[in-house]
Amino acid sequence: MTTVLKLGGSVVTDKEAPETVDEEAVAAAASALADATDDLVVVHGGGSFGHHHADRHGVSTTEGTDDAVAVRDIHGAMKRLNGAIVDALAAEGVAAVPVHPFSLAARDEAGALTLPTDGVQTLLGEGFTPVLHGDVVAHAGRGATILSGDELVVSLARGLDADRVGLCSGVPGVLDESGAVVDRIDAFADVADALGESDATDVTGGMAAKVRALLDLSAPAAIFGPDDLAAFVSGERPGTVVAGGADADGS
């Protein structure tokens, strides 16, 4: 069984302080992932690393740059964060290895993403845990734009035919207008009024983008907080289940 899991930037960093790893949270996440029995692909967000530099250079998922300095700044920050997460996983005995999307992915002029997954699939087959991250990506006609971790999750889940998808966020799930966790989402209209913008700098769309991305998947997905990470790894579906066209029986 293959699971694609994203650790949100708000989980692994202090998003208000540039390039600040939340070391306690990363260590706790690594400890939970050490118990995984599925073939696991980890994706992490940019948090105060990538988002800080992308915002400074005016780069987003739609606004590109042809400035090599900007590309190096954003990609370099994400490599530093990726290294910290890979090291934490390795310290818990996970066979974690870095995979940098900037070297793999590309967008065409219409913005469609191409992300070869053969290498990731082979790494899984050889017993490794690939760790990818939000990044900059070559974009035809726009230089380079941002590739969000959420978009990576969707592309990987499809390319690897994943059985399960999880997004570990800074909140315990998708919240309704009263602040309660929504148990299940089958269409974006179910939560459109409740979803707001991220409180900190986020060039990739916040919770609304997460829900929209997961609704496009055929695999069952869950959005949950750090306290439920161990439960998800053990096979449960904590937080909010995002079903879309998948899992129609509600099981």
Phi, psi and omega per residue, in radians:
M1 nan 2.343 -3.117
T2 -1.897 2.269 3.105
T3 -2.095 2.309 3.006
V4 -1.862 2.132 -3.061
L5 -2.186 2.256 3.042
K6 -1.862 2.300 2.969
L7 -1.718 1.978 -3.065
G8 -1.130 2.675 3.118
G9 -1.039 -0.560 3.120
S10 -1.264 -0.284 3.115
V11 -1.489 -0.722 -2.994
V12 -1.705 -0.149 3.117
T13 -2.384 2.891 2.902
D14 -1.557 1.818 -3.010
K15 -1.198 -0.246 3.136
E16 -1.539 -0.243 -3.086
A17 -2.075 1.991 -3.068
P18 -0.907 2.303 3.076
E19 0.889 0.936 3.124
T20 -2.132 1.968 3.085
V21 -1.367 2.361 2.977
D22 -1.477 1.541 -2.982
E23 -1.079 -0.657 3.131
E24 -1.138 -0.767 -3.132
A25 -1.167 -0.708 3.129
V26 -1.132 -0.727 3.118
A27 -1.102 -0.707 3.123
A28 -1.145 -0.714 3.115
A29 -1.126 -0.752 3.134
A30 -1.079 -0.685 3.117
S31 -1.099 -0.710 3.121
A32 -1.165 -0.719 -3.095
L33 -1.242 -0.378 3.117
A34 -1.102 -0.350 -3.137
D35 -1.597 0.042 -3.094
A36 -1.156 2.397 3.063
T37 -1.900 -0.289 3.069
D38 -1.295 2.833 2.858
D39 -1.183 2.118 -2.951
L40 -2.051 2.246 2.967
V41 -1.965 2.190 -3.115
V42 -1.845 2.364 3.007
V43 -2.161 2.430 3.044
H44 -2.214 2.643 3.133
G45 -1.394 -3.115 -3.060
G46 -1.555 -0.524 -3.139
G47 0.872 -2.381 -3.089
S48 -1.407 0.050 3.098
F49 -1.608 -1.338 -3.080
G50 -1.141 -0.758 -3.068
H51 -1.098 -0.671 -3.137
H52 -1.045 -0.843 -3.095
H53 -1.291 -0.641 3.107
A54 -1.096 -0.752 3.122
D55 -1.123 -0.724 -3.130
R56 -1.087 -0.605 -3.120
H57 -1.656 -0.004 3.111
G58 1.241 0.558 -3.115
V59 -1.875 2.393 3.117
S60 -2.484 -2.933 3.100
T61 -1.206 -0.319 -3.136
T62 -2.048 -0.487 3.141
E63 -1.662 2.044 -3.063
G64 -1.709 3.108 3.084
T65 -2.514 2.561 2.996
D66 -1.948 0.320 3.130
D67 -1.596 1.967 -3.114
A68 -1.108 -0.516 3.100
V69 -1.110 -0.765 3.117
A70 -1.071 -0.758 3.140
V71 -1.082 -0.793 -3.140
R72 -1.127 -0.689 -3.141
D73 -1.074 -0.858 -3.085
I74 -1.185 -0.871 -3.106
H75 -1.120 -0.706 3.137
G76 -1.091 -0.718 3.110
A77 -1.097 -0.727 -3.131
M78 -1.187 -0.598 3.073
K79 -1.142 -0.641 3.119
R80 -1.150 -0.759 3.106
L81 -1.147 -0.735 3.113
N82 -1.027 -0.726 3.123
G83 -1.078 -0.690 3.124
A84 -1.135 -0.679 -3.115
I85 -1.293 -0.738 3.080
V86 -1.045 -0.751 3.131
D87 -1.085 -0.719 3.139
A88 -1.142 -0.720 3.095
L89 -1.132 -0.751 3.136
A90 -1.070 -0.636 3.136
A91 -1.119 -0.393 3.106
E92 -1.675 0.143 3.095
G93 1.533 0.135 3.094
V94 -1.402 2.385 -3.123
A95 -1.423 1.017 -3.048
A96 -1.350 2.435 3.069
V97 -2.409 2.529 -3.107
P98 -1.400 2.471 3.001
V99 -2.313 2.062 -3.040
H100 -1.752 1.953 -3.071
P101 -1.035 -0.491 -3.133
F102 -0.986 -0.531 -3.124
S103 -1.501 -0.122 -3.042
L104 -2.021 -0.739 -2.874
A105 -1.674 2.849 3.056
A106 -2.751 2.681 3.007
R107 -1.972 2.525 3.023
D108 -1.487 -3.090 -3.060
E109 -1.111 -0.473 3.104
A110 -1.436 -0.083 3.127
G111 1.617 0.003 3.140
A112 -1.206 2.377 -3.058
L113 -1.622 2.378 2.939
T114 -1.998 2.130 3.132
L115 -2.367 1.714 3.093
P116 -1.068 2.361 -3.118
T117 -2.013 0.107 -3.126
D118 -1.020 -0.771 -3.122
G119 -1.116 -0.730 3.108
V120 -1.106 -0.745 3.123
Q121 -1.071 -0.723 3.133
T122 -1.161 -0.715 3.084
L123 -1.023 -0.761 3.099
L124 -1.040 -0.783 -3.117
G125 -1.116 -0.435 3.125
E126 -1.641 0.136 3.037
G127 1.597 0.145 3.130
F128 -1.556 2.808 2.996
T129 -1.955 1.743 3.141
P130 -1.187 2.407 3.125
V131 -2.148 1.894 -3.139
L132 -1.844 3.075 -3.050
H133 -2.749 2.745 2.940
G134 -0.964 2.604 -2.971
D135 -2.797 3.113 2.864
V136 -1.516 2.725 -3.110
V137 -2.528 2.472 3.082
A138 -1.072 2.334 -3.052
H139 -2.345 1.948 -3.081
A140 -0.968 2.185 3.112
G141 1.497 -0.157 -3.098
R142 -2.275 0.114 -3.127
G143 1.398 -1.681 3.103
A144 -2.487 2.445 3.074
T145 -2.202 3.130 -3.134
I146 -1.521 2.347 2.966
L147 -1.832 1.972 -3.073
S148 -1.345 2.716 3.056
G149 -1.071 -0.599 3.121
D150 -1.119 -0.725 3.104
E151 -1.162 -0.656 3.062
L152 -1.043 -0.781 3.137
V153 -0.993 -0.817 -3.126
V154 -1.097 -0.807 -3.115
S155 -1.131 -0.732 3.126
L156 -1.173 -0.738 -3.134
A157 -1.047 -0.702 3.110
R158 -1.242 -0.846 -3.075
G159 -1.142 -0.538 -3.119
L160 -1.713 -0.020 -3.073
D161 0.918 0.911 -3.054
A162 -1.110 2.576 3.105
D163 -1.536 -0.539 -3.107
R164 -2.466 2.600 3.103
V165 -2.352 2.367 3.096
G166 -2.374 2.463 3.017
L167 -2.096 1.937 3.085
C168 -1.555 1.926 -3.016
S169 -1.913 3.111 3.121
G170 -1.383 -0.064 3.112
V171 -2.167 2.820 -3.028
P172 -1.328 0.099 3.134
G173 2.726 -2.966 3.038
V174 -1.370 2.241 -3.048
L175 -1.764 2.462 3.066
D176 -1.480 -3.029 -3.056
E177 -1.095 -0.412 -3.138
S178 -1.614 -0.025 -3.140
G179 1.574 0.103 3.106
A180 -1.521 2.615 3.136
V181 -1.268 2.261 3.062
V182 -1.355 2.197 -3.068
D183 -1.197 -0.701 -2.999
R184 -2.648 2.460 3.084
I185 -2.205 2.162 3.096
D186 -1.877 -0.322 3.119
A187 -2.655 2.639 -3.088
F188 -1.068 -0.543 3.136
A189 -1.042 -0.417 3.137
D190 -1.054 -0.517 -3.027
V191 -2.290 0.187 -3.038
A192 -0.995 -0.709 -3.091
D193 -1.255 -0.427 -3.048
A194 -1.529 -0.383 -3.006
L195 -1.459 2.212 3.096
G196 -2.011 -2.947 -3.124
E197 -1.559 2.756 3.072
S198 -1.111 2.505 -3.128
D199 -1.260 -0.488 -3.123
A200 -1.908 3.009 -3.109
T201 -1.022 2.125 -3.130
D202 -2.554 1.969 -3.075
V203 -1.621 0.192 -3.054
T204 -2.103 0.100 2.915
G205 1.903 -0.123 3.071
G206 1.167 -2.743 -3.030
M207 -1.128 -0.615 3.139
A208 -1.027 -0.738 3.122
A209 -1.135 -0.654 3.122
K210 -1.062 -0.841 -3.107
V211 -1.114 -0.795 3.131
R212 -1.028 -0.737 -3.118
A213 -1.139 -0.766 -3.095
L214 -1.235 -0.498 3.113
L215 -1.132 -0.354 -3.140
D216 -1.467 -0.087 -3.066
L217 -1.565 2.678 3.006
S218 -1.574 -0.403 3.112
A219 -1.381 2.546 3.056
P220 -1.117 2.482 -3.095
A221 -2.303 2.738 3.106
A222 -2.431 2.492 3.009
I223 -2.008 2.217 -3.026
F224 -2.663 2.974 3.140
G225 -1.657 3.002 -3.108
P226 -0.986 -0.566 -3.117
D227 -1.153 -0.342 -3.113
D228 -1.807 0.128 -3.094
L229 -1.097 -0.774 3.140
A230 -1.083 -0.668 3.123
A231 -1.120 -0.735 3.117
F232 -1.111 -0.780 -3.134
V233 -1.050 -0.569 -3.121
S234 -1.399 -0.062 3.076
G235 1.993 -0.072 3.130
E236 -1.403 2.970 3.060
R237 -2.122 1.392 -3.118
P238 -1.356 3.022 3.038
G239 1.197 -2.310 -3.116
T240 -1.852 2.194 3.024
V241 -1.500 2.204 3.083
V242 -1.884 1.927 -2.961
A243 -1.771 -0.707 -3.080
G244 0.985 -2.267 3.120
G245 -1.490 -0.051 -3.090
A246 -1.661 2.885 2.959
D247 0.950 0.748 -2.958
A248 -1.119 -0.369 -3.117
D249 -1.413 -0.098 3.094
G250 1.331 0.178 -3.110
S251 -1.292 nan nan
